[in-house]
């Protein structure tokens, strides 16, 4: 069962952003820093993450019945994200 399915089962409002990370390069997915100017350019994933964070607003506006999730429609290598966070660890956090 996916996070998306668990949230839907709990009758929570879910805005899902679906990505296929293997369809684009790592730079286009994550973004890059220009070595000459040190200026950052967002990739698709970082743009979506910024959108989600800006939609969240402050803690005063926190709504635990509305979620925004990013779904990767294929397996991704740890090389892409460099993180040990897994869907299972996030689902375990939702149970508390």
Backbone as numpy.savetxt, mean C-alpha at the origin, in Angstrom:
# Nx Ny Nz CAx CAy CAz Cx Cy Cz
-7.36 -16.38 2.84 -8.21 -15.20 2.84 -7.30 -13.95 2.84
-7.67 -12.97 2.05 -6.86 -11.75 1.95 -7.37 -10.69 2.92
-6.56 -9.66 3.14 -6.97 -8.53 3.97 -8.25 -7.91 3.42
-8.28 -7.74 2.12 -9.44 -7.16 1.45 -10.70 -7.96 1.77
-10.62 -9.27 1.69 -11.77 -10.13 1.97 -12.19 -10.06 3.44
-11.23 -9.99 4.35 -11.53 -9.89 5.78 -12.27 -8.59 6.06
-11.79 -7.48 5.50 -12.44 -6.19 5.72 -13.85 -6.17 5.14
-14.02 -6.74 3.95 -15.35 -6.81 3.35 -16.28 -7.67 4.20
-15.77 -8.76 4.71 -16.55 -9.67 5.54 -17.02 -8.95 6.82
-16.21 -8.03 7.30 -16.55 -7.26 8.50 -17.41 -6.04 8.16
-17.87 -5.95 6.91 -18.75 -4.87 6.44 -18.09 -3.49 6.56
-16.79 -3.47 6.31 -16.07 -2.21 6.33 -15.96 -1.65 4.92
-15.97 -0.34 4.79 -15.81 0.30 3.49 -14.34 0.20 3.08
-14.08 -0.32 1.87 -12.71 -0.54 1.42 -12.50 0.09 0.05
-11.50 0.95 -0.04 -11.05 1.49 -1.34 -9.77 0.73 -1.67
-9.80 -0.04 -2.76 -8.64 -0.85 -3.13 -7.94 -0.29 -4.36
-6.62 -0.27 -4.29 -5.77 0.10 -5.42 -5.02 -1.17 -5.82
-5.27 -1.66 -7.02 -4.64 -2.91 -7.46 -3.49 -2.62 -8.40
-2.33 -3.20 -8.09 -1.13 -3.01 -8.90 -0.54 -4.35 -9.32
0.05 -4.37 -10.49 0.85 -5.51 -10.92 2.29 -5.03 -10.98
3.06 -5.26 -9.92 4.41 -4.71 -9.85 5.37 -5.26 -10.89
5.05 -6.42 -11.44 5.94 -7.00 -12.45 5.71 -6.39 -13.83
4.65 -5.58 -13.96 4.34 -4.97 -15.26 5.15 -3.70 -15.49
5.78 -3.17 -14.42 6.58 -1.94 -14.55 7.92 -2.14 -13.85
8.84 -1.29 -14.16 10.17 -1.41 -13.55 10.12 -1.02 -12.07
11.14 -1.42 -11.35 11.24 -1.09 -9.93 11.25 0.42 -9.73
11.93 1.15 -10.60 11.99 2.61 -10.50 10.61 3.21 -10.68
9.86 2.73 -11.67 8.51 3.25 -11.90 7.56 2.87 -10.77
7.83 1.76 -10.12 7.00 1.33 -9.00 7.29 2.15 -7.74
8.56 2.26 -7.40 8.94 2.89 -6.13 9.32 4.35 -6.23
9.88 4.76 -7.36 10.37 6.13 -7.50 11.89 6.15 -7.55
12.44 7.35 -7.70 13.89 7.45 -7.74 14.35 8.82 -7.30
15.61 8.89 -6.95 16.24 10.15 -6.59 17.22 10.51 -7.69
17.14 11.74 -8.15 18.05 12.22 -9.19 19.41 12.44 -8.55
20.46 11.75 -9.01 21.77 11.88 -8.38 22.37 13.28 -8.51
22.00 14.01 -9.54 22.56 15.35 -9.75 21.90 16.39 -8.85
20.57 16.33 -8.74 19.85 17.36 -7.99 19.39 16.91 -6.62
19.47 15.60 -6.37 18.99 14.98 -5.12 17.47 15.18 -4.95
16.77 15.36 -6.06 15.33 15.54 -6.04 14.63 14.19 -6.19
13.63 13.96 -5.36 12.90 12.71 -5.37 11.73 12.79 -6.36
11.53 11.71 -7.12 10.36 11.56 -8.00 9.61 10.31 -7.56
8.33 10.48 -7.22 7.52 9.34 -6.78 7.29 8.36 -7.90
7.17 7.09 -7.52 6.73 6.04 -8.42 5.24 5.80 -8.19
4.68 4.85 -8.88 3.25 4.56 -8.77 2.87 4.20 -7.33
3.62 3.30 -6.71 3.32 2.88 -5.35 3.44 4.04 -4.36
4.49 4.83 -4.48 4.67 5.94 -3.54 3.60 7.02 -3.75
3.16 7.23 -4.98 2.06 8.20 -5.22 0.78 7.73 -4.54
0.48 6.43 -4.68 -0.72 5.89 -4.04 -0.61 5.97 -2.52
0.57 5.64 -1.99 0.78 5.70 -0.54 0.59 7.13 -0.03
1.12 8.11 -0.75 0.92 9.51 -0.35 -0.55 9.90 -0.39
-1.27 9.42 -1.41 -2.71 9.69 -1.52 -3.46 9.12 -0.32
-3.14 7.88 0.04 -3.80 7.24 1.18 -3.51 8.00 2.46
-2.26 8.40 2.67 -1.89 9.12 3.88 -2.58 10.48 3.93
-2.65 11.17 2.80 -3.30 12.48 2.80 -4.80 12.35 3.03
-5.41 11.26 2.55 -6.84 11.02 2.78 -7.12 10.72 4.24
-6.16 10.15 4.93 -6.36 9.75 6.33 -6.56 10.96 7.23
-5.90 12.06 6.90 -6.05 13.25 7.72 -5.43 13.09 9.09
-6.03 13.71 10.07 -5.50 13.65 11.43 -6.17 12.53 12.21
-5.66 12.27 13.41 -6.25 11.25 14.27 -7.67 11.60 14.64
-8.00 12.89 14.67 -9.36 13.33 15.00 -10.37 12.85 13.97
-9.92 12.68 12.73 -10.80 12.24 11.65 -10.70 10.75 11.38
-10.07 10.01 12.26 -9.84 8.58 12.06 -11.17 7.82 12.08
-11.40 7.04 11.03 -12.61 6.24 10.92 -12.19 4.78 10.74
-12.45 3.97 11.75 -12.01 2.57 11.72 -12.90 1.69 10.86
-13.93 2.27 10.24 -14.79 1.49 9.36 -14.46 1.73 7.89
-13.51 2.61 7.62 -13.10 2.88 6.24 -11.61 2.60 6.08
-11.29 1.81 5.07 -9.90 1.42 4.83 -9.52 1.64 3.38
-8.27 1.98 3.16 -7.71 2.01 1.82 -6.57 1.01 1.80
-6.58 0.13 0.81 -5.57 -0.91 0.74 -4.93 -0.94 -0.65
-3.69 -1.37 -0.68 -2.97 -1.56 -1.93 -2.85 -3.07 -2.12
-3.34 -3.55 -3.26 -3.31 -4.98 -3.55 -2.34 -5.22 -4.70
-1.39 -6.11 -4.48 -0.49 -6.54 -5.55 -1.11 -7.80 -6.14
-1.42 -7.76 -7.43 -2.12 -8.90 -8.03 -1.17 -10.00 -8.51
0.03 -9.99 -8.00 0.99 -11.04 -8.27 1.98 -11.07 -7.11
2.70 -12.16 -6.98 3.73 -12.21 -5.94 4.84 -11.22 -6.29
5.40 -10.62 -5.26 6.52 -9.71 -5.48 7.71 -10.21 -4.67
8.88 -9.95 -5.19 10.08 -10.37 -4.51 10.41 -9.38 -3.41
11.04 -9.84 -2.33 11.45 -8.95 -1.26 12.35 -7.85 -1.77
13.06 -8.12 -2.84 13.94 -7.13 -3.45 13.17 -5.86 -3.78
11.92 -6.01 -4.21 11.14 -4.85 -4.60 10.82 -3.94 -3.43
10.41 -4.50 -2.30 9.98 -3.68 -1.18 10.96 -3.67 -0.02
11.80 -4.68 0.06 12.79 -4.72 1.13 12.18 -4.77 2.51
11.07 -5.47 2.66 10.38 -5.50 3.95 9.99 -6.93 4.30
9.93 -7.20 5.59 9.50 -8.52 6.02 8.04 -8.51 6.44
7.33 -7.39 6.23 5.91 -7.31 6.55 5.15 -8.20 5.59
4.32 -9.06 6.12 3.55 -9.97 5.29 2.06 -9.75 5.53
1.26 -10.24 4.61 -0.19 -10.14 4.77 -0.62 -10.85 6.04
0.00 -11.96 6.37 -0.35 -12.71 7.58 -0.10 -11.87 8.83
1.02 -11.16 8.88 1.31 -10.34 10.07 0.32 -9.19 10.20
-0.15 -8.66 9.06 -1.15 -7.58 9.11 -2.49 -8.13 9.55
-2.88 -9.30 9.02 -4.14 -9.92 9.43 -4.13 -10.23 10.92
-3.02 -10.69 11.45 -2.93 -10.97 12.89 -3.14 -9.70 13.70
-2.67 -8.55 13.18 -2.88 -7.28 13.86 -4.34 -6.87 13.86
-5.11 -7.24 12.82 -6.53 -6.88 12.75 -7.37 -7.65 13.76
-6.89 -8.81 14.19 -7.67 -9.65 15.10 -7.72 -9.09 16.51
-6.82 -8.17 16.84 -6.75 -7.65 18.22 -7.74 -6.56 18.45
